[in-house]
Amino acid sequence: MFLYDDRLEPAIPKVRVRVTDKMRRLTFPSFDAFVDTGADRTCIPESIGARNPNVSYEYCRVKGEDHEMIRITTAVVELLDEDNQVLFSETYRDLRLPLYGETVGGSDLGYLGRDVLNTRSCRFSGPRLRWFIERDDQEANVV
């Protein structure tokens, strides 16, 4: 189970994300991300994906503007709870992660998009300010 960020109006689903490039053996620092079911791609905050000599950068357009993008041949995406415990882990091929995000309350936030979300069933409970993602061992249930 993951929580919503209720500092915003309306509240929005949020999650802590960690991305690892398996080929380069490079793990990016974990970051908070809004869950955006309308976003094509997961976006890493620019402060997290800042220029790194071990990473290949390309360019893409996000909301009509050019942004750098990290391309990872084999990526592990982990979703973490508030205690940084891994609740979801999945391997993705050819993941493209634009460097784009928002700053809310002094924190840089990314976006968790459909490139990750569409691999599992998700359920959102706005009234309870919680959201769930199906895991290998069980289906997520709203309680």
N, C-alpha and C positions, 0 to 999 in steps of 0.2 A: 504494500500500500504506500502511496505517495501523497503528499499534501498539496494544497493550493497555496499560492501567495495571496493572502487577503489584504495586503497593503494597497493593492490596486483595486479600482472599481470599474468593472466587476472583477472579482477574484479570478486568478488564472492558474491552471495546473503548472506545477514547477517540479523539477527533479535535479539532482546532482549527477553529473555525467563525467566519466573518465574514458578517454580514447587512447588506445595503444596501437602504434604502427608495428605490427609483428615483424615485418621484413627488416626494418631499421632498428628494431628493439628500442623504440622510443615511446615513452609514456608521457603524454601531455598532462600538465596539472589538471586536477578535477575542477569543474566549474558548474555553477548553477545555470539552469536553462529553463526557459518557458517551454511548455509542451504546445506546439503549434501544428495542429492537424491540417492546416492550410499551407504549410511551408513544404516545398519540394525536398529541400535538403536540410540536414542538421547543420547549424552554424556555430562556429567556435568564436568566442569573443576575441577581438584583435589582441588584447593584452595577453591572452593564453597562447595564441598561435603566432606570436611575434617572430620576426625573421630568425630562422634557425638554419645553419649551414647544412644540417643533415636532412632537410625536408625539401621536397620539390614543390614549387609554387607555380600556379597558373592564375589566369584571371577569369572572372565571371561577372555577370550582372546580377545585383540584388536590389530590388526596388528601384530599378532604373539607373543605378550607379555601378561603376566598376569597382570590384573588390578583389583582393588576393584570395586564392583558394588553395587548400592543401589537398593533394590527391594521394590516397593511401591504397595500395594494392590489396593488402590484407589487414583489416582493422578489427580490433576487438573493442566493442562499445559496452561499457558497464554502467548500469544505473544504480546509484547508491542511496541509502536511506540517510536520515539525519545524523546517524552515528558512523557514517562512511562504510557501512557494511554493504557488500554487493548483493542486491536483490534480483538483478537481471544481468546476464552476460550473453552476448551473441557475437559471432564472427561475421564480418561483411567483406565482400569482394568489391574492389574498385569504388571505394567510398570517396566522395568529393565533398569537402567541408569548407564552405566559404568562411572567411574571417569577417564576421559581422555580428553585431549584438547591440544590446541596450545597456545603459547604466541606470540602475534603480537603487536609490538609497546608498549611493557610493559603491555599489557592487556591479561588476561587469557580468552581464548575463548573456548566454547564447540562446539558441533555439534547438529543440529536439523536433526534427521534421519527419515527414512520411518515409524517407529512405530508411529510417530505423523503425518507426512505429508500424509500418505496414507488414512487418514480418510476424506480428503477433496480434491477438485480439486485445483491445483496450476498452475499459469502461470508465466513464466519468460520472461522479456524483457531486454535482455542483452544490446541492443543498447541504451535503456533509463535508464539502471542501476536501474531498479525497479522490484519487484516481488509482486505477489498478491496471496491471499489464499481465497477461497470461505468462506463466512460467512453464518450463519443461515438465515439472513434477505435479502441477495442479493448474486448474483454471482459476482466474481471478474472480472473486465474488464480492459484490458490494454487500456489506453487512450493516 
